[in-house]
Amino acid sequence: ETAAALEGLRALHEAELQGRRLRLRIPRPQTSIVRLVGGALEAARVCACARGRVEEDDEDFEDDDSDGEDSPSLARGRSRMGLVKSKQNSKLSVEELLEIREDILLELTPLPGFSESPWFRFQRWTGILELRIRTGLKQRRINLEPPVWPLFRDIDRSLTFEIFIACLIILNGGTLLMDLMYREDEQKPSSLPLLEGLFVLVFLLEWNIRIMSNSWAWVFDPMNAFDTFVVWVPGVLTTWILIPLDFDADVLRKISVLRVLRIGRIIRAFRIVPELASLWTFVCGMMSCMRLIFWMGVIISAILFIFAVGAREAIAKSTIFAEDDLVQSHFGDLGSSMFTLFQIMTFDSWSQIVRPILYRNVAAGAFFVFFIGIAGIVLMNLMTAVVL
């Protein structure tokens, strides 16, 4: 039964990949409803064939079980299970590594018939593509080969260790808040620097355990890269190097602010505590929307720039408002004009800015109505709809 289940999962996985290839083969700029429906029907047909294979394998297993002989599906399943067990106790061969590398390269490269995107060409020219291939290859070797440090692997994948680190992050957040409560001229308790150094030591040990368990490829995950930055820059660099050397106070103060980022590591606890599953879903949703929010920010900046130039030329340089200090402070230069329009777009005390201008020049109302309609109503609602 286990072998038949493994064979069925493999067939479904192949069907999903086939369906993905069928969907990707449709040119996106010329995509029509008919082609989309046809691709979806073809993918459904492939999945149905895969499920039929699973049912046939189950029938073969029941028929062959009575004869005392292994069915082909059972034999294939046992061979795959034996292969996984053997790889867990031995290293991969060169041929197997090359095959895995080809699979990773196939996943990252565009399918035949599709032109390479500028981002893909940039990755290939700068070596990012090769780095992604090597990272993926290393991660798969970690999952298949026996660990170099079994003890660190067990600690890293222990739920008790994750809960312990999460509790330390919460305690460290409390000590950081206590440290921020004191002004520079006030005497801080001597226990705060000792606790800070102790937390840095524990987090550095945690970082080394994860590196020994998952190798250098662990750092290239976005969340793990954030952990690495927080441990080394606000932690080791600030606490153990800059502060003992009595570095410049202004620079040290700016770097010390980064210690607050350690509180962000508590997000790791959302993944392991069942009661916080909904909160982790919310965090994942926010992270998945970052690219859309970035491009929406680019559009907002472009619109603000265009209307800021128009406000400066039509309002600030007008003879009516040439001597008006309020108008010149809000629209006198490009930066102030963009900030003022952003304030109007978010409806933050916008009437206190617009109303005095309308009292002296009613025609300026058309400019503000047009801007509020585009930026304040359409664009902001469009951003909300895209995120949701």
Secondary structure as UniProt FT lines:
FT   HELIX           2..24
FT   TURN            29..30
FT   HELIX           33..67
FT   HELIX           72..89
FT   HELIX           94..108
FT   TURN            112..113
FT   HELIX           118..126
FT   HELIX           128..144
FT   HELIX           150..156
FT   HELIX           159..180
FT   TURN            184..185
FT   HELIX           191..214
FT   HELIX           216..220
FT   HELIX           222..230
FT   HELIX           231..242
FT   TURN            243..246
FT   HELIX           249..256
FT   HELIX           257..266
FT   HELIX           267..270
FT   TURN            271..272
FT   HELIX           274..276
FT   HELIX           277..288
FT   HELIX           290..311
FT   HELIX           312..316
FT   HELIX           319..321
FT   TURN            322..323
FT   HELIX           325..331
FT   HELIX           334..345
FT   TURN            346..347
FT   HELIX           350..360
FT   TURN            362..363
FT   HELIX           364..371
FT   HELIX           372..379
FT   HELIX           380..387
//
